[in-house]
């Protein structure tokens, strides 16, 4: 099966963030441990090596965070990559427009052959007709075809930037498919193993006018080096983000058919518990 088979059978240059180095807030991390019970850095769940000693500057920053930070609010956009919304946001460490071709070219399912073009967007970019700001949107599978193999701007049938408010078709977010798409960190088979064709390479041409989160990012911390903790969907990653571990099914082996089993984060795998998922 190749990428052609349907699996269903410019940014403003003068808008810099107020403080591009604000990412150091989360880089410090350890100072938040007293507030949240978690350490955001110097923590490796899968190795027993002790964390290296902190420098004086890190300790000073930890003290400042403990004294001044009372709450951390995380805005978590589901089913989106960072580049989908923030690809060329001023000040990000790796803007999408600067990524070299060898890092974004998508391979076919054989893992060797570059796709000549991206697949169609299976089912259409906007399969259900809808009206946003007085304009009707419905974009079928046939209306977007032959897109070059690389990141591309999401546009409507007339070539105008697609508004964020238009509901597009969804992307696959499943445990095993996610690993095949990531392809051992090469990130070059998202189009091949997805169920949405070339849509995975699409991104919005956002600005402060089109995305309300834009100015919030300028005033706060934008996690441009955030990586998910677990393969698959957003729900599992929500739990991992807040608890730093996977959920488990207590006494799942005793569950009766049709019964409801509570899901709780907090314990490691033991006899009778569902196996943990690690990403």
GUPA-479224 format. One record per residue (C-alpha): residue number from 1; residue in three letters; x, y, z. Coordinates in Angstrom, 2 decimals. Each point is the difference from the previous one (the first is absolute). Layout:
BEGIN
PT     i    aa        xx        yy        zz
PT   NUM   ALA         X         Y         Z
...
END
This chain:
BEGIN
PT     i    aa        xx        yy        zz
PT     1   UNK      0.00      0.00      0.00
PT     2   UNK      1.43      3.38     -0.98
PT     3   UNK     -0.74      3.57      0.98
PT     4   UNK     -2.42      0.32     -2.94
PT     5   UNK     -2.37     -2.59      1.50
PT     6   UNK     -2.87      1.38      2.03
PT     7   UNK      0.37     -1.57      3.49
PT     8   UNK     -3.76      0.11      0.57
PT     9   UNK     -0.81     -3.29     -2.05
PT    10   UNK     15.11     33.73      2.62
PT    11   UNK      0.43      1.10      3.54
PT    12   UNK      0.52      3.67      1.16
PT    13   UNK      3.71      0.55      0.70
PT    14   UNK     -0.49      2.71      2.62
PT    15   UNK     -1.93     -1.77      2.74
PT    16   UNK      2.62     -1.41      2.38
PT    17   UNK     -0.86     -1.51      3.37
PT    18   UNK      0.50      2.34      2.91
PT    19   UNK      2.64     -2.28      1.48
PT    20   UNK      1.35     -2.76     -2.28
PT    21   UNK      2.07     -1.48      2.83
PT    22   UNK     -3.05     -0.53      2.18
PT    23   UNK      0.29     -3.68     -0.82
PT    24   UNK      2.58     -0.07      2.82
PT    25   UNK     -2.94      0.10      2.38
PT    26   UNK     -0.86     -3.58     -0.82
PT    27   UNK      3.60     -0.97     -0.58
PT    28   UNK      0.65      0.66      3.68
PT    29   UNK     -2.79     -2.33      0.91
PT    30   UNK      1.44     -1.41      3.18
PT    31   UNK     -1.17      3.02      1.98
PT    32   UNK     -3.57     -0.91     -0.81
PT    33   UNK      0.30     -3.33      1.74
PT    34   UNK     -1.07      1.49      3.32
PT    35   UNK     -3.08      1.48     -1.65
PT    36   UNK     -1.20     -2.81     -2.18
PT    37   UNK      1.66     -3.13      1.28
PT    38   UNK      1.73     -0.37     -3.37
PT    39   UNK      3.40      0.92     -1.29
PT    40   UNK     -0.10      1.19     -3.58
PT    41   UNK      3.71     -0.51     -0.60
PT    42   UNK      2.76     -2.21      1.26
PT    43   UNK     -2.55     -2.82      0.10
PT    44   UNK      0.25     -3.23     -1.94
PT    45   UNK     -2.66     -2.56      0.82
PT    46   UNK      1.81     -2.81     -1.74
PT    47   UNK      3.51      0.25      1.46
PT    48   UNK      1.20     -0.20      3.57
PT    49   UNK      2.90      2.42     -0.40
PT    50   UNK     -0.16      2.92      2.45
PT    51   UNK     -0.56      3.46     -1.42
PT    52   UNK      3.16      2.12     -0.31
PT    53   UNK      0.48      2.69      2.66
PT    54   UNK     -1.53      3.36     -0.82
PT    55   UNK      2.02      3.11     -0.59
PT    56   UNK     -0.33      3.04      2.24
PT    57   UNK     -1.96      1.82     -2.72
PT    58   UNK     -2.48     -2.90     -0.21
PT    59   UNK     -0.49     -0.04      3.76
PT    60   UNK     -0.59      3.74      0.01
PT    61   UNK     -2.59     -0.32     -2.74
PT    62   UNK     -1.68     -2.85      1.90
PT    63   UNK     -0.34      2.23      3.05
PT    64   UNK     -1.49      2.77     -2.11
PT    65   UNK     -2.53     -2.37     -1.53
PT    66   UNK     -1.00     -1.38      3.39
PT    67   UNK     -0.50      3.50      1.34
PT    68   UNK     -1.92      1.44     -2.94
PT    69   UNK     -1.77     -2.79     -1.91
PT    70   UNK     -3.35     -0.97      1.48
PT    71   UNK     -1.76     -1.63     -2.93
PT    72   UNK      0.95     -1.57     -3.32
PT    73   UNK     -2.66      0.00     -2.70
PT    74   UNK      0.67     -2.28     -2.97
PT    75   UNK     -1.91      0.59     -3.25
PT    76   UNK      0.06     -3.37     -1.73
PT    77   UNK     -1.26     -0.02     -3.62
PT    78   UNK     -1.08     -3.52     -0.88
PT    79   UNK      0.92     -1.83     -3.20
PT    80   UNK      2.40      2.67     -1.21
PT    81   UNK      3.73      0.15     -0.41
PT    82   UNK      1.84      3.11      1.14
PT    83   UNK      0.69      0.96     -3.61
PT    84   UNK     -3.68     -0.28     -0.94
PT    85   UNK     -0.74      3.24      1.86
PT    86   UNK      3.37      1.51      0.90
PT    87   UNK      2.30     -1.09     -2.83
PT    88   UNK      1.57      3.40     -0.69
PT    89   UNK     -0.80      1.85      3.21
PT    90   UNK      2.70      2.65      0.57
PT    91   UNK      2.62     -1.16      2.48
PT    92   UNK     -0.58     -3.77     -0.11
PT    93   UNK      3.20     -1.99      0.05
PT    94   UNK     -0.69     -1.96     -3.19
PT    95   UNK     -2.36      1.91     -2.35
PT    96   UNK     -1.70     -2.18     -2.56
PT    97   UNK      1.21      2.09     -2.94
PT    98   UNK      3.61     -0.72      1.00
PT    99   UNK     -0.35     -3.80      0.09
PT   100   UNK      2.12     -1.60     -2.78
PT   101   UNK     -1.70     -2.27     -2.52
PT   102   UNK      1.74     -3.17      1.14
PT   103   UNK     -1.74      0.39      3.37
PT   104   UNK     -3.54      0.40     -1.26
PT   105   UNK     -0.23     -2.15     -3.16
PT   106   UNK     -2.53     -2.78      0.59
PT   107   UNK      0.80     -3.59     -0.99
PT   108   UNK     -2.38     -2.60     -1.36
PT   109   UNK     -0.93     -3.10      1.99
PT   110   UNK      3.11     -1.86     -1.07
PT   111   UNK      2.00      2.41      2.16
PT   112   UNK      2.41      0.81     -2.84
PT   113   UNK     -1.81      1.70     -2.88
PT   114   UNK     -0.76      3.74      0.23
PT   115   UNK     -3.56      0.76     -1.02
PT   116   UNK     -0.05      1.94     -3.32
PT   117   UNK     -2.84      2.13      1.41
PT   118   UNK     -2.07     -0.15      3.16
PT   119   UNK     -3.08     -2.24     -0.07
PT   120   UNK     -3.43      1.52     -0.38
PT   121   UNK     -1.75      1.07      3.18
PT   122   UNK     -2.18     -3.08      0.33
PT   123   UNK     -3.63      0.95      0.39
PT   124   UNK      0.71      3.66     -0.65
PT   125   UNK      1.51      2.80      2.07
PT   126   UNK     -3.45      1.29      0.97
PT   127   UNK     -2.39     -2.90     -0.64
PT   128   UNK     -3.02      1.60      1.68
PT   129   UNK     -1.36      3.28     -1.35
PT   130   UNK      0.19      2.82      2.53
PT   131   UNK     -0.12      3.77      0.13
PT   132   UNK      2.62      2.09      1.81
PT   133   UNK     -0.08      3.80      0.05
PT   134   UNK     -2.60      0.05     -2.74
PT   135   UNK      1.92     -2.26     -2.40
PT   136   UNK     -0.95     -3.56     -0.90
PT   137   UNK      2.70     -2.66      0.15
PT   138   UNK     -0.03     -3.50     -1.41
PT   139   UNK      3.24     -1.38     -1.47
PT   140   UNK     -0.11     -3.46     -1.54
PT   141   UNK      2.75     -2.56     -0.52
PT   142   UNK      0.25      0.90     -3.70
PT   143   UNK      0.53      3.71      0.59
PT   144   UNK      3.45     -0.38      1.56
PT   145   UNK      2.33     -2.28     -1.92
PT   146   UNK      3.62     -0.13     -1.12
PT   147   UNK      1.34      1.90      3.01
PT   148   UNK      3.85     -0.04      0.08
PT   149   UNK      1.57     -2.30      2.56
PT   150   UNK      0.53      2.39      2.90
PT   151   UNK     -1.76      2.37      2.38
PT   152   UNK     -2.73      2.06     -1.65
PT   153   UNK     -2.40      2.76      1.00
PT   154   UNK     -3.61     -1.00      0.55
PT   155   UNK     -2.17      1.97     -2.42
PT   156   UNK     -3.59     -0.02     -1.19
PT   157   UNK     -1.26     -0.84     -3.48
PT   158   UNK      0.91      3.51     -1.18
PT   159   UNK      3.54     -0.17      1.35
PT   160   UNK     -0.69      2.29      2.96
PT   161   UNK      1.34     -0.87      3.48
PT   162   UNK     -2.32     -2.43      1.74
PT   163   UNK     -1.46      1.56      3.18
PT   164   UNK      0.71     -1.81      3.25
PT   165   UNK     -3.72     -0.11      0.68
PT   166   UNK     -0.72     -2.33     -2.91
PT   167   UNK     -0.35     -3.58      1.22
PT   168   UNK      2.18     -2.29     -2.10
PT   169   UNK      0.03     -3.78     -0.06
PT   170   UNK      1.83     -1.65      2.89
PT   171   UNK      3.38     -1.75      0.07
PT   172   UNK      0.71     -3.52      1.19
PT   173   UNK      1.46     -0.13      3.50
PT   174   UNK      0.53     -3.63      0.90
PT   175   UNK      2.72     -1.75      1.95
PT   176   UNK      1.60     -2.21     -2.65
PT   177   UNK     -0.59      2.29     -2.98
PT   178   UNK      1.64      2.83      1.90
PT   179   UNK      3.19     -2.00      0.42
PT   180   UNK      0.06     -0.93     -3.68
PT   181   UNK     -0.48      3.65     -0.93
PT   182   UNK      2.82      1.17      2.28
PT   183   UNK      2.22     -2.72     -1.49
PT   184   UNK      2.64     -0.13      2.72
PT   185   UNK      0.18      3.78      0.23
PT   186   UNK      0.35      0.69     -3.73
PT   187   UNK     -3.58      1.37     -0.17
PT   188   UNK     -0.16     -0.85     -3.69
PT   189   UNK     -3.00     -2.34     -0.27
PT   190   UNK     -2.85      2.07      1.39
PT   191   UNK     -1.65      0.23     -3.41
PT   192   UNK      0.57     -3.69     -0.76
PT   193   UNK     -1.53     -1.45      3.15
PT   194   UNK     -2.70      2.57      0.71
PT   195   UNK     -3.61     -0.21     -1.07
PT   196   UNK     -0.21      3.61     -1.21
PT   197   UNK      2.52     -0.05     -2.84
PT   198   UNK      2.00      3.20     -0.42
PT   199   UNK     -1.89      1.97      2.65
PT   200   UNK      2.63     -0.86      2.61
PT   201   UNK      2.43      2.34     -1.78
PT   202   UNK     -2.41      2.95     -0.10
PT   203   UNK      0.36      3.02      2.26
PT   204   UNK     -1.74      3.32      0.54
PT   205   UNK      1.37      3.38     -1.05
PT   206   UNK     -0.68      1.50      3.41
PT   207   UNK      0.53      3.45      1.50
PT   208   UNK     -1.30      2.04      2.91
PT   209   UNK     -3.06      0.81     -2.13
PT   210   UNK     -0.92     -3.61     -0.83
PT   211   UNK      0.94     -1.81      3.23
PT   212   UNK     -1.08      1.38      3.37
PT   213   UNK      2.63     -2.13      1.74
PT   214   UNK      2.72      1.95     -1.84
PT   215   UNK      0.09      2.91      2.44
PT   216   UNK     -0.40     -2.32      2.97
PT   217   UNK      3.17     -1.76     -1.17
PT   218   UNK      1.81      3.34     -0.19
PT   219   UNK     -0.78      0.68      3.65
PT   220   UNK      0.59     -3.48      1.37
PT   221   UNK      1.98     -3.18     -0.70
PT   222   UNK     -0.30     -1.68     -3.41
PT   223   UNK      1.31     -3.57      0.23
PT   224   UNK      1.70     -0.30     -3.36
PT   225   UNK      2.07     -2.95      1.23
PT   226   UNK     -2.88     -1.96      1.53
PT   227   UNK     -0.24     -3.67     -0.89
PT   228   UNK     -2.81     -2.39      0.81
PT   229   UNK      0.61     -2.59      2.69
PT   230   UNK     -1.98     -2.89     -1.46
PT   231   UNK     -0.87     -1.33     -3.45
PT   232   UNK     -3.53      0.39     -1.30
PT   233   UNK     -2.80      2.32      1.02
PT   234   UNK     -0.23      3.18      2.02
PT   235   UNK     -1.89     -1.52      2.93
PT   236   UNK      2.93     -2.13      1.13
PT   237   UNK      2.36      2.95     -0.41
PT   238   UNK     -2.28      2.22      2.10
PT   239   UNK      0.35     -2.46      2.88
PT   240   UNK      3.74     -0.36     -0.51
PT   241   UNK      0.47      3.78     -0.09
PT   242   UNK     -1.65      0.45      3.39
PT   243   UNK      1.14     -3.15      1.79
PT   244   UNK      3.23     -1.06     -1.80
PT   245   UNK     -1.26     -3.57     -0.30
PT   246   UNK     -2.55     -2.08     -1.85
PT   247   UNK     -3.46     -0.90      1.34
PT   248   UNK     -0.83     -3.52      1.06
PT   249   UNK     -3.10     -2.14      0.29
PT   250   UNK     -0.36     -1.23      3.60
PT   251   UNK     -1.07     -3.65      0.12
PT   252   UNK     -0.61     -0.03     -3.75
PT   253   UNK      0.34     -3.78     -0.03
PT   254   UNK     -3.11     -0.21      2.20
PT   255   UNK     -2.11      2.35     -2.10
PT   256   UNK     -3.33     -1.40     -1.11
PT   257   UNK     -1.01      0.36     -3.68
PT   258   UNK     -1.85      3.26     -0.47
PT   259   UNK      1.11      1.34      3.36
PT   260   UNK      1.72      3.34      0.49
PT   261   UNK      3.57      0.09      1.31
PT   262   UNK      1.37      3.19      1.57
PT   263   UNK      3.25      1.30     -1.44
PT   264   UNK      2.50      1.56      2.35
PT   265   UNK      3.50      1.35     -0.46
PT   266   UNK      2.42     -0.92      2.71
PT   267   UNK      1.26     -3.57      0.10
PT   268   UNK      2.57     -1.96     -1.86
PT   269   UNK     -0.82     -3.21     -1.78
PT   270   UNK     -0.69     -3.02      2.17
PT   271   UNK     -1.67     -3.36     -0.42
PT   272   UNK     -3.41      0.38     -1.54
PT   273   UNK      0.51      3.60     -1.10
PT   274   UNK      0.01      1.16     -3.58
PT   275   UNK      3.57      0.41     -1.33
PT   276   UNK      1.41      3.49      0.05
PT   277   UNK      0.48      1.99     -3.17
PT   278   UNK      3.30      1.79     -0.27
PT   279   UNK      0.91      2.57     -2.60
END
